[in-house]
Amino acid sequence: MNETTEKTNLSRAAFLVQQKSLPDLVGDLRKAQAWLLIAAIAAFLASSFFVVKYFAGGEMTPETWTSEQWLNAF
């Protein structure tokens, strides 16, 4: 076996080309891109929540933050 055979599965691509039309393939790609965007936004929000909590000193009550904690959060 060579490296190309191990890393790619061309039979799956050939199967999709035979079974689906171009608009169907493009539609599937757009759906996958939308889900990827949703996952990226969720990951960004989760990590930013962690970063704000870390820089704010572990307290997530903005009413008690000092000006330095507000600057760190921004």
RONUZA-283370 format. One record per residue: x, y, z of N, C-alpha, C, O in turn; residue in three letters. Coordinates in Angstrom, 3 decimals, m for minus. Last residue first. Layout:
N
(node (X Y Z) (X Y Z) (X Y Z) (X Y Z) ala)
...
***
This chain:
74
(node (m12.661 43.809 28.796) (m12.726 44.329 27.424) (m11.503 43.916 26.657) (m11.368 44.255 25.481) phe)
(node (m11.651 42.713 31.138) (m12.735 42.023 30.449) (m12.864 42.503 29.011) (m13.141 41.712 28.109) ala)
(node (m9.788 44.630 31.885) (m9.331 43.281 31.531) (m10.417 42.522 30.776) (m10.110 41.761 29.859) asn)
(node (m11.532 46.749 32.467) (m10.550 46.878 31.375) (m10.040 45.509 30.931) (m9.879 45.261 29.736) leu)
(node (m12.866 45.629 34.658) (m13.618 45.984 33.445) (m12.675 46.106 32.263) (m12.979 45.622 31.173) trp)
(node (m10.744 45.417 36.462) (m11.412 44.191 35.992) (m12.240 44.465 34.736) (m12.307 43.619 33.845) gln)
(node (m10.225 48.139 36.852) (m9.195 47.286 36.269) (m9.811 45.978 35.729) (m9.429 45.504 34.659) glu)
(node (m12.532 48.975 38.146) (m12.258 49.486 36.795) (m11.193 48.649 36.095) (m11.249 48.466 34.879) ser)
(node (m14.011 46.044 39.665) (m13.285 47.310 39.710) (m13.051 47.776 38.275) (m13.338 47.056 37.319) thr)
(node (m17.220 44.498 40.028) (m15.921 44.625 39.373) (m15.328 46.011 39.576) (m16.043 47.011 39.649) trp)
(node (m19.733 44.064 40.983) (m18.668 44.203 41.974) (m17.289 44.392 41.350) (m16.290 44.442 42.068) thr)
(node (m21.349 43.736 38.769) (m21.657 44.835 39.688) (m20.523 45.090 40.668) (m20.360 46.214 41.142) glu)
(node (m20.598 41.408 37.442) (m20.055 42.697 36.979) (m20.340 43.862 37.915) (m19.645 44.876 37.863) pro)
(node (m19.706 38.545 38.569) (m20.736 39.507 38.972) (m20.215 40.894 38.610) (m19.471 41.495 39.385) thr)
(node (m17.924 36.484 38.344) (m18.737 36.838 37.184) (m19.935 37.690 37.593) (m21.025 37.569 37.035) met)
(node (m14.632 36.242 39.400) (m15.987 36.633 39.769) (m16.754 37.032 38.511) (m16.270 37.832 37.710) glu)
(node (m12.051 35.760 38.580) (m12.862 34.634 38.992) (m14.277 34.973 39.397) (m15.055 34.072 39.711) gly)
(node (m10.825 38.029 37.611) (m10.481 37.575 38.952) (m11.378 36.476 39.471) (m11.464 36.272 40.682) gly)
(node (m11.146 38.694 35.022) (m11.942 39.439 35.990) (m11.696 38.961 37.420) (m12.325 39.469 38.349) ala)
(node (m9.632 36.881 33.647) (m9.102 38.230 33.794) (m9.900 39.072 34.789) (m9.386 40.049 35.334) phe)
(node (m11.340 34.602 33.857) (m9.959 34.562 34.351) (m9.439 35.979 34.611) (m8.873 36.249 35.670) tyr)
(node (m13.685 35.487 32.617) (m13.729 35.051 34.017) (m12.325 35.045 34.620) (m12.144 35.442 35.772) lys)
(node (m12.691 35.969 30.059) (m13.231 37.081 30.858) (m13.266 36.700 32.326) (m12.914 37.506 33.187) val)
(node (m11.979 33.331 29.360) (m10.961 34.382 29.420) (m11.453 35.553 30.263) (m10.707 36.073 31.093) val)
(node (m14.467 32.004 29.404) (m13.381 31.566 30.281) (m12.351 32.676 30.452) (m11.897 32.935 31.567) phe)
(node (m15.783 33.422 27.400) (m16.336 33.418 28.756) (m15.249 33.019 29.756) (m15.125 33.621 30.823) phe)
(node (m14.187 32.739 25.232) (m14.176 34.127 25.692) (m14.775 34.248 27.094) (m14.331 35.077 27.889) ser)
(node (m14.813 30.018 24.975) (m13.453 30.399 25.352) (m13.397 31.850 25.827) (m12.631 32.163 26.739) ser)
(node (m17.542 30.220 24.295) (m17.124 29.458 25.473) (m15.725 29.868 25.922) (m15.482 30.045 27.116) ala)
(node (m17.419 31.742 21.929) (m18.131 32.253 23.105) (m17.709 31.531 24.380) (m17.537 32.159 25.424) leu)
(node (m15.934 29.994 20.265) (m15.437 31.337 20.579) (m16.111 31.886 21.838) (m15.440 32.433 22.713) phe)
(node (m17.656 27.797 20.141) (m16.324 27.640 20.734) (m15.736 28.995 21.122) (m15.116 29.130 22.177) ala)
(node (m19.829 28.992 18.824) (m20.000 28.429 20.167) (m18.650 28.261 20.870) (m18.526 28.554 22.059) ala)
(node (m18.614 29.632 16.384) (m19.141 30.701 17.233) (m19.320 30.200 18.667) (m18.996 30.913 19.617) ile)
(node (m18.008 27.053 15.455) (m16.932 28.017 15.684) (m17.396 29.151 16.594) (m16.654 29.582 17.476) ala)
(node (m20.566 25.934 15.191) (m19.617 25.347 16.138) (m18.483 26.314 16.458) (m18.041 26.391 17.604) ala)
(node (m21.551 27.605 13.161) (m22.227 27.555 14.469) (m21.284 26.990 15.530) (m21.213 27.513 16.642) ile)
(node (m19.774 26.915 11.102) (m19.821 28.285 11.602) (m20.476 28.337 12.980) (m19.997 29.043 13.867) leu)
(node (m20.475 24.243 10.732) (m19.113 24.568 11.153) (m19.058 25.986 11.722) (m18.370 26.229 12.714) leu)
(node (m23.070 24.530 9.822) (m22.841 23.860 11.109) (m21.439 24.150 11.635) (m21.240 24.287 12.842) trp)
(node (m22.486 25.813 7.375) (m23.313 26.481 8.385) (m23.098 25.855 9.755) (m22.958 26.571 10.746) ala)
(node (m21.012 23.866 6.037) (m20.373 25.137 6.374) (m21.171 25.877 7.448) (m20.587 26.499 8.334) gln)
(node (m22.983 21.924 5.703) (m21.815 21.615 6.535) (m21.099 22.893 6.950) (m20.628 23.001 8.083) ala)
(node (m24.652 23.319 3.961) (m25.154 22.892 5.272) (m23.998 22.602 6.221) (m24.029 22.984 7.391) lys)
(node (m22.939 23.592 1.762) (m23.407 24.792 2.463) (m23.965 24.450 3.848) (m23.772 25.207 4.799) arg)
(node (m22.660 20.902 1.016) (m21.488 21.668 1.437) (m21.907 22.905 2.219) (m21.293 23.232 3.235) leu)
(node (m25.258 20.293 0.246) (m24.658 19.582 1.386) (m23.454 20.338 1.929) (m23.247 20.410 3.140) asp)
(node (m25.421 22.005 m1.978) (m26.311 22.188 m0.833) (m25.777 21.504 0.410) (m25.832 22.065 1.505) gly)
(node (m23.519 20.837 m3.636) (m23.292 22.205 m3.163) (m24.179 22.490 m1.953) (m23.741 23.143 m1.006) val)
(node (m24.799 18.377 m4.084) (m23.480 18.405 m3.435) (m23.186 19.791 m2.873) (m22.666 19.915 m1.764) leu)
(node (m27.100 19.261 m5.419) (m27.216 18.531 m4.153) (m25.899 18.555 m3.382) (m25.891 18.734 m2.164) asp)
(node (m26.016 20.448 m7.740) (m26.725 21.282 m6.753) (m26.909 20.582 m5.398) (m26.877 21.233 m4.354) pro)
(node (m24.864 18.051 m8.901) (m24.025 19.146 m8.431) (m24.770 20.070 m7.461) (m24.198 20.446 m6.438) leu)
(node (m26.466 15.055 m7.638) (m26.213 16.076 m8.651) (m25.349 17.186 m8.043) (m25.139 17.240 m6.831) ser)
(node (m25.336 11.824 m6.575) (m25.903 13.143 m6.313) (m25.577 14.100 m7.460) (m24.562 13.968 m8.144) lys)
(node (m24.145 9.413 m7.371) (m25.456 9.386 m6.747) (m26.123 10.750 m6.592) (m27.347 10.829 m6.487) gln)
(node (m21.604 9.912 m8.444) (m22.563 9.110 m9.209) (m23.978 9.237 m8.654) (m24.934 9.170 m9.427) gln)
(node (m20.400 11.359 m6.435) (m20.544 11.963 m7.758) (m21.577 11.206 m8.580) (m22.340 11.812 m9.332) val)
(node (m20.385 9.483 m4.356) (m21.178 10.699 m4.230) (m21.414 11.361 m5.577) (m22.504 11.870 m5.837) leu)
(node (m18.587 7.577 m5.425) (m19.968 7.197 m5.108) (m20.860 8.432 m5.028) (m21.967 8.434 m5.567) phe)
(node (m16.242 9.057 m5.532) (m16.825 8.564 m6.775) (m18.286 8.169 m6.556) (m19.128 8.409 m7.422) ala)
(node (m15.842 9.413 m2.769) (m16.058 10.569 m3.638) (m16.710 10.146 m4.949) (m17.632 10.809 m5.424) ala)
(node (m15.462 6.736 m2.011) (m16.548 7.514 m1.415) (m16.876 8.726 m2.287) (m18.046 9.031 m2.517) arg)
(node (m13.155 6.049 m3.396) (m14.394 5.361 m3.729) (m15.599 6.101 m3.151) (m16.668 6.086 m3.762) ser)
(node (m11.069 7.425 m2.286) (m11.637 7.943 m3.518) (m12.933 7.238 m3.895) (m13.733 7.793 m4.650) leu)
(node (m9.916 8.196 0.441) (m10.902 7.175 0.119) (m11.643 7.661 m1.116) (m12.722 8.244 m1.007) asn)
(node (m6.519 8.661 1.491) (m7.739 9.080 0.802) (m8.641 7.891 0.552) (m8.197 6.747 0.465) thr)
(node (m4.373 7.512 2.834) (m4.881 8.792 3.303) (m6.193 9.210 2.638) (m6.911 10.046 3.186) lys)
(node (m3.698 5.092 1.580) (m3.997 5.090 3.005) (m4.702 6.369 3.446) (m5.546 6.324 4.341) glu)
(node (m3.127 5.852 m1.016) (m4.240 4.939 m0.772) (m4.650 4.970 0.697) (m5.837 4.881 1.010) thr)
(node (m0.839 7.405 m0.628) (m2.049 8.002 m1.175) (m3.265 7.138 m0.889) (m4.328 7.660 m0.553) thr)
(node (1.172 5.639 0.266) (0.637 6.663 1.160) (m0.680 7.239 0.670) (m1.558 7.534 1.481) glu)
(node (0.475 2.205 m0.776) (1.234 3.445 m0.767) (0.527 4.491 0.098) (m0.573 4.258 0.597) asn)
(node (0.829 m1.185 0.000) (0.000 0.000 0.000) (0.869 1.242 0.000) (1.879 1.308 0.700) met)
***
